[in-house]
Structure formats: structure tokens, C-alpha cells
Amino acid sequence: MSIAKRHRWMGLLAVMLIGAAFGATQEKPAAPESNVALLLTIHDAIGPATSSFFVRTLESARERNARLLILEMDTPGGLDSAMREMIQAILASPVPVAIYVSPSGSRAASAGTYLLYASHVAAMAPATNLGAATPVQIGGTPPPSGDKDRNDEDKGDADQSEPDTAMERKAVNDSIAYIRGLAELRGRNAEWAESAVRSAKSLTATAALQQKVIDIVATDMADLLQQMHGRVVKVVAGEVTLDTQQLVVERVETDWRTQLLAVLTNPNVAYLLMLVGIYGLLLEGYSPGAVLPGVVGAIALLLALYAFQVLSVNYAGLGLILLGVALMVGEAFAPSFGVLGAGGVIAFVIGSIILMDTQTPGFQIARPLVGGMALAGALMVLLMVSYFMRSRRQPVATGADQLLREPAVAMTDFDGSGPVRIRGEIWNAVTRAPVHSGQSLRVVRVNGLTLEVEPLDAQKQ
């Protein structure tokens, strides 16, 4: 190739590279705003799976330039960490978020109340309720019986009594400050929000609208969209006027990842995975080379540890469960006639009860499950104890004691010492009386590898 032609190719290549670089540096024009509203449903306790699903859907709404995200909700509450993650996503979202407590008969209790206060548009269907936002993990006590007869819709009669301990006061005051900040941000009733936390007050949908706790009471989705049209809301980028006419509502279904995470973070499932992991690894240790118990146990234990990492776990309870299992297993190797086994069952039950360090609905281990696993452990201990007791009454089946009860047969005529057959083995034997080949003998004593024998007829005499 000539020098001139080479220079032409190099020049063409340089032009192409400059053009590509220039095109890459140009900003892509913003996509036109979509006439779509994303709708997702949460009808369960607020946990890691629901918060992850909500945050990812909100990010998808931002990427698609959706006009609105609607969350249809019915929840008894949930974990504080999951709730705060969802609220942080709402506050930082350029896409307005409307939370709709629906259908009729639903509720937005505890964590659901905080989410309603954080939303850009708070709506409820008729015959729904919200409130009872006291942080239950501090062990709050119910109000006196006289308070039950009060009208919860009167915001001036909130019980202002303080919790007993400093830790409880810290938790309550932190929750009050948090929900009051949300109420001030959205221009909603901050006084009632405080009473919902301090005194676990609740409101119906109609009363919540009257007291400016929510913005809309809508009978269905069409009614909600109609009432939201033209409403001005404040998002992170500024004020936005909602245009919900001819809005296409696209329902977002939960994906396999969310469903799998929801299953794994179910406390009952995590509890069972932990037990499967522990017993699987123990079985692999007792039967090396079985492989399957070890593989299943390792996978189950890792999944359980992942679930415990995102759940509110009391590690004292986890330690008691491990101790209980170890004691029940120890009963098989160091028989204590039930002492180790009984202690193991007690430690196992106590650890299982306090394992989940929360009273949040939907995030506790079912008591029947704990009882069933404890009953299985107790039956195992009982079977081991009964087996040991029967074994104790049975004759010894090995060692010198067994040889003393087994008949021996002389293999040759001998007087003094000679070979005998016992249990299919040939032993050297000594005797004080002459014996004949094939004669039945009794073992009198075992001296190392030598048997002292005598004829059976001599014993009878």
C-alpha cells in the first residue's frame, strides 16, 4: 500500500472516530411525557419484598416518564425499615404518588398511616380506616377502658400520657416527629397524626377527609382519577398539576423476584429453612459422604441467614435455638436420661418464641409451628431415652462379657492348652481338665487373648 493511500485511509478513520465521539457527547432529546399511570397493589404487611417491589416500580415510572404512580393498599402495618425505605423513595420521586386504601373494608394501619401521610395524594375508599400508628415493638399498652368509649374522630381528646421508660419515650417521640414532618410537608392534620402515634387513634375514611388527614374519598378507580384531575401537588422537582383525563392505567404485576423474596422473608419459612439447614448439616456430619443432606442443609441455612439479615431478628433467640438443638443431639451421644433433652426442648421453645424481635402483624413465627417443632424434638428425646433404658436392661452384646456366655467347642483333644472355636473365631484356651475334640466348653475367664475354659458337664456336677 502506497504512502498516499495509507494517509487517505488514516484520515477517513480519524473523521469517523471524531464523528462517533461527537455523536456520543450529544444529549439525547427527552422522551415525550407518557399518558400512562402505573398501578401496583400491596395487600399484605409491609416488608422487604414489598418495599423492594415498590421502589423498583417507582424507578420504572420515572424512566418511562409516567404521569402518576397509584398504590392500592390494604395493610395491617409492617417493618419500620421497609416503611422508611418506601417513604424516602416517595419523597425523592419526580413522579407523583397517589396511595389509595381500597377496596372497601381495607385498612392502612400502623406503617400504612405513615405511607398515606407521605403520599402526594392520599385517598381512601368508603368503609376503610387508618391509624393505630404506635410503634408496637416498644411494648405499648392499650388505652384504659374509658378511652375506648371516646369518639376517636375528636382530635382534641388524644391521650397525652407518656410511656414509662426512656427507650419507649425515644421510640414514640421519634415516630411522632417523623409523622408530623410528613404532615407538615403535605399540609395534612399534624395534630391527629400525633394522636395516632401516641394513643393509637384510628379514623374512618369519611372522618379522615373531614379532619384533613386525607385528600379524597373515592368509590372506585374511575372516581379517584376524576377527583385527582387538576389537583396541584408538590414533587421533588416542583409543583405539578395532575392531568388524569384519558389517562391509561397500567397494572404492574409482581415479578418472580418479588414473589421469591416475599417467600424467603416470611418468618415461618425462614424459621423452617434454618432448622432444615441445621439438621441437614448434622446429618451430613453423622453420615459423611451422604452429600445430599449437606448440600440441602447448606443452601437452606444460607437462605435463612439472608432472611434473618433483612428481618428484625433477636440473636439471643437464635442462640437459644442452636443451644436447644445441640442439647437434644447431645442426648444421643451422652445419655443423661432426659436431662439434656429436656433442657434442649425448653431452650428451643424459648428461642423460637423470641426469635423475631417484633410484634408487627405478619412478621411473627406462628405459635402452632413452634409447638409442632418442639413436640417433634420432645418425641425424639423421649424415643432416645426409652431406647437407652431398654438397652440398659439388655445383656451386653460385645467384649469379654459376651464371651463368658458363649459356648466354645474344642477343636482337638488337649490337656492343659489347645485351640477352641467360639463365635466363628479360633482362640487359644487353657483348661484344668482334659477335653476331647468336639466337646462343648464354657468360658470361665478371659485373660487377654487366652480363654480359660472348662467342660459344660463339669459345671452341672
N, C-alpha and C positions, 0 to 999 in steps of 0.2 A: 504494500500500500504506500502510495506517494505521500510526501510530507504535506502537500496542499490538501489532499483528500482527507488525511488524518485530521488536519486542522478544522476542515468543514464539519466532520463528524463530532469533534470535541465541542465546537461552537454550538451545533444543534443540541447536543446533550446538555450543555450549560443552559441554553434557553429553556429546555423542557424542565430542568430542575428548578430554575428560577420561577417558572410559571406555576409549577406544583406547589412550591413553598408559598408563593403569593396567594394561591387559591386556598391553601390550608389556613393562612392567617386571617382570611376574611371571615367575619362573623356571619353565621347563618341567620337568615331572617327569622324572626319569631313566628312560631306556628300560630295560625288564627285560633281565637278562643273557641273552644268546643261547646256545643249546645247540649252537653251531657252532664248529668248528675249521677254520681256513684252512690249506690245504696248497699250497705252491709248490715248484717243482723248479728247481734250478740244477745242471746237468751240463756245466759249462764253466769256463773261467778266470774269476776274479772281476775284473770291470772296471766302468767307469762305468754300462753298461747294466744289469748285474745288481744293482749296489748301488742304483740308482735304482728298479728294479722291487721290490726287497726293502723299501726304506724306504716306498714308496707302499703296498705291501701291508700292512705293519705298521701304517701310519696308518689304512688301511681297517679292519683288525681292531680297532683301538681305537675307531673311530667306531661300529662295529657291536656293540661290547661282546662280541666273540668271547672264548671261554674260553681259546683256545690258538692259537698260530701254529706250524705244523710246517714246517720247511725240510728237504726231501730233497736231499741234496748229494752231488756227486761232482766234485771239483775238483783240478787239479794245483797250484793256487795262484792268484796274481793280483797286482794292483797294490796297493801299501800304502795309497794314499789311499782307494781303493774299500773295502778291508777295514776301515779305521778308521771310515769313514762308516757301515758296517753295524753295527759293534760299538757305536758311540755310540748308534745307534737302539735296539739291544737293551738297553743299559744304562739308557736313559731310558724304556723301554716299560712301561706298566702291564699289558700283555698278556704272559703267559709265552711264551717262545720255546723250542721244542724243535728241535734240529738232529739229523737222522737221516742218517748216512752209509749210503747204500743206492743200488742193490741190491748183492748180493754181488759182490766184485771191484772195488768203488769205492774211492776214497781221499779223504782230507781232508789233503792235503799243504800245507805252507807256510801260506798265508793261511787255508786251511781249518782248520788246527790252532788258530789264534787264535780263529776263529769258534766252534769247539767249546768252547773254554775259556770264552768269553763267554756261551754259551747257558745258559738256566735248567735245561735238561735236555739232556745230551749222550748220544746213543745211536748205536750202530753195528750194522750187520748182520754176520753171520758172514762170514769171509773178506774183510774190509775192513781198511784200515790208515790210520794217521795219523802225522804227524811231519814230519821234514825241513824245519824251520821257519827255517833260517838265511837271513837276507836275502841273496839271491843277487846283488843289484845291486852289492854291495861287492867281488865277485870272490873269494869264499871258495874255498879249495882243498879237495879231497876229503880225507878222513882217510887216514892211512897204511894200507898193505895189512894190517898186523897188526890194525887196528881192525875190519876187515871180518869177521874171524873171531870177534869177540867176540859175546856174547849181548846183543842190544840191549834185552832185557827186564830186564836187571840195571841198576837205576838208579844203582848206586854206581860204575859204571865209566866214567862220562862223561869224555870228553876235555876237560880244563880249559885247554888251550893257548889263548893269547891271539892275536888277529890281529896282523899285522905292523905296520900303520900306525895312526896316531891316528884317522884318519877311519873305518877299518874297526872299530876298537875302539868308537868312539862309536856306530856303527850297531848293532853286536852288543849292546852294553850297554843301549842304548835299547830294543831288541827284547826283551831278557831282562827288563828292568824292567817292560815293558808286559805280557808274558805272565804274569809272576809276580804282578802285581797282579790280573789276571783270575783266576788260580788261587786266590789268597787270598780273593777276593770270593766265588767259588763253592765253596770248600772242596775243591779238587782238588789233585792232586800237583804242587806247585810245583817240586820238585827235578827231576822228569823234564821238566817244561816248559822249564826252563833248559837241560837237555842237548839237547832237541830244537832249540833255537836255536843253542847254542854248538857242538854237534857233529853236528847234522843227524840225530839219532836218530829211529828210527821204531818203531812198535809195531803188532801185530795187535790186532784187536778184543778177543779173549779176554785178552791180556796187558794191554791198556789198562784193562779192567774190574778185573783183579786189582790193578793198581797205582793204582787210584782216579783214573785220568785221565778216564774217562767214567763214566756212571751206569748205563747199560743196554746189554745186547746183545740185540737183538730180531730175530726171523727175518722178520717182516713188519709191516705197519702195525697189524693187529689185535693182534699180540703187543705192539707198542710201546704202544698205548693201554691195554692191560690192565696192563702193568707200571708205567705212569705214574700209574695211579689211586691216589689217596690220598697221593701224594708232596707234600711241602711245599716250595715254592720261594719265594725272596725276590725280589720285583719292586720297582720304584721306590716304590710306594705301601705296601709292607709285605709280610708273608708271605701266601701264597695256597696253599690246598690244592687240588690238581688233582682235578677230578671228570671222568673221561674215560669213564664208563659211559654208554652210549646217546648218545655224542657224534657228531654228524653232521659228517663230514669233507668239506669243500667245496674242491675243487681250483681254484686260481686260475691261469688260462692267461695267458701273456704277451700283452700288447696290441700294437697296431701301433707305438705309440711306442717301446716297449722293443725290438721287433724292428728298427725303423729305427735306433735308437741303437746297437744291437749291430752292425749292418752298418757304420755310419759309423765307429765306433771300432775296427773291425778294422784293424790296422796295414797289411795288404796293400791293403785298399780305400782307406784314407786316402792311402797312397803313390800308388796309381793316380789318385785324384782330383787330387792335387797335380800330377802330370805332365800329365793331361788339361787342367787349368787353365792351366798354363804354356804348353803348346804351342798351346792354343786361343787364348790372348791374343796369342801371337807370330804365329799365322796371321792373326788379325784385323788385326794391325799391318802385315803384308806385303800384305794384300788389303783395304784399307779399304772398308767398305760391304758386306762379305760377311755381317755381322751374326751369323749362326748360330755360327761359331767363337767369337766374342767373348762371346755370351750363355752358351753351354755352358761356355766356359773360366772365366768369372767365377763362375758358380754352383758349378762343380766346385772352384775354388780356395777359395771361401768355406767350402764343406763340409769341405774338407781342413784348413783353418785351425781350424775348430771342433773337428775330431777331434784335431788336434795340441794344442789347448788342454787337453783332458781326458786325453791320453796323456802318457807320460813321453818327451818329445822332446829330443834333443840338437840345439841350434840351430847348433852347428858343422857337424853333418852336413847340416842343411837348407841352410846357406850353401854348403857344398861342392857340393850337388846343383844349386843355382841357378848357381853358377860353372861347373859342368860343362856345363849346358845352354847357357849364354851362350857358352862357348868353342866348343862344337860348332856353334852357329848362326853364330858369328863366322867359322868356317871358310868359310862360303858367301859372306861379304862381303869378307873379307881373306884370300884363299888363301895358306896357308903350307905347302902340300903335305904336310898331315897333322900338323904340329906342334901347332897349336891344337886340332885334332880329337882327337888322341891325349891331350893334356893334359885335354881336356874329358871324355873317357871315363874316365880314371883318377880325376879328381875326382868324377865322377858315381858310380862304383862305391864309392869310399871313403865318400862322403857317405851313400849308401844303406845301407851296412853299419852305420854308427854312428848312423843317424838315430834309431832307437828306443833310448834310453839305459836299457835294462833287459834282463835275461836271464830275465825271468818267462815261463814257458811260455804260449803263446797270444798273446803281445804282442811278437813279433818279426816283422820282414819276412822272408818266405820267400826263402832264397838263390836258388832257381831263378827267382823273379820278378825279383830284382835282376840275375841273369845274363842273363835274356831281354831286359830293357830295355837293359842295357849292350851286348848283342850287336846289338840294333836300332840303337842310337846309333853303334856302330862301323861297321856296314854303311852307315849314312847317310854317315858321314865318308869311308869308302872309295869310295863312289859319287861323292861330290863331288870327291875327289882325282883319280879316274880321269877324270871329266868335264873337269876343269881341264887335265889332261895332254893329253887328246885335243884340247881347244880350242887349246892352245898350238901343236900341230903343224899346225892348220888355217890356211889363208890368212885374212888379215884381210878381214872382210866389210863394213866400214864405213869412211867417211872417205876421205882423199885417196889412201891406198894402194890402195883398191879401184878408184878411177877410173883409176889407172895401168894396170890390167889389163883395163879395159872398152873395147871398140871404140866409136868415135864415127863419126857419119855427117854429112857436110857437107850443110847444108840449101840452100845456094846456091853459085854459083861465086864465089870470092873469092880475092884475093891480098893477104896481109897480115893482115887480120882479118875475121871473119864468124861467123855463128851455126852451131852444131853441135848434134846431138841425141845424148844419151848417157843410158842407163838411163831413157828416157822423159822426160828433162828437157832443156831448151834452155839451152845455155851459150854465152858469148862466147869465141871461140877466136882465137889468132894462129898464123900459120904462116910459114915462110921460103920455102916453095914454093907455087906456085899450085895450088888444088884445084878440083874440079868438083862440081856438085850430085849428091848420092847417093854420092860416093866415100867409101870406108872409111878412117878415120884412126886413128892411135894417139896416146894422150895421153902426152906426154913429161914434162911438168911441170905442177904446179898452182900458180898464183900468185893466191891469194885467190879471186876469183870468175871468173878468166880461166884458160883452159886453153891450154897450148902444145902444138900437135899437129903431126903430120907424116903423110904418106901411108904406108899399110902397105907398098906396093910399094917405097918408098924404104928401108925397113928391111931388106927382103930383099936389095936391091942392096948 
